[in-house]
């Protein structure tokens, strides 16, 4: 969750910076607000699979699976075939 939040905040802040830089003297605040609010709702949905996978990988590095968990996973996989 933290990775997703940080990534999405960085993307929105970068979009704000780019938009203000390109429209510098006369910034269309209402249009910019509507577009960036929409992006703030869409970015988390689009980046969720990547950030969730990354967080699971980090979690497995810090908290490796135990022997019983590996055996349970192997049993589950064998029953799926």
N, C-alpha and C positions, 0 to 999 in steps of 0.2 A: 504494500500500500504506500509506503514511504517513497519508494522509487517512482511509482506512478505519479504521486503528487508532485515530487520535485521535477520530474520530466515535463509534466504538463504546465507547471508554473513557468519553467524556463521557456517552453515553446510559446506561451502566451506573452511573456515579457519580450521575447525576441520579435514576435509579431508586432507588438506595440512599438518597439524601437524602430523597426523597419518602416512601419506605416507612418510614424511621425517624421522620420527622416525624409521620406519621399514626398510628404505633403506639408513640409515645414512651415512656411509662413501662414498658411490658412488650413489648419487641421480640421477635417470634418468630424467633430466629436460624436455626434449622434450616429452617423454611419459607422464610424470606427467602433463605437460601443456595441452596436447591434451585431456587427460581424464578429467581434472578439468574444462577445457573450455566447454567440452560437458556436464559435470555435472552442470555447471553454467547456461546452457540453459535448462536443463531438470528439475532441482529442482524447479524453479518457477512454472512450469506447474503442477508438482505433488503436490505442497503445496498450490496452489491457493485456492481450495475450503475450506480448513481448515482455512487459514489466513483470507479469505474474511468473513467467518462466524464469526470468532472471532472478527474481526473489526466491523461487524454489531452489535454484542452483546454489545461491548463497546460503540458504538455510541448510542444504545438504552438506555444504563444505564445513559449516560450523557445528552441525549436529548430524553426524553420519548415522546411517541406519544401523540398528542393532541386529544381532544374529537372528533373533526371533522375528523381527520385521522382514528380513530377507527371506526366511523360510515361509512366512505367511504370504509374501508376494509371489514366491515361486509356486506355492500351492494354488493360489488364485489364478495365476497364468496357466497352470496345467489344467485347471478345471474349465477354462474358457475355450480350449481347443476342441 
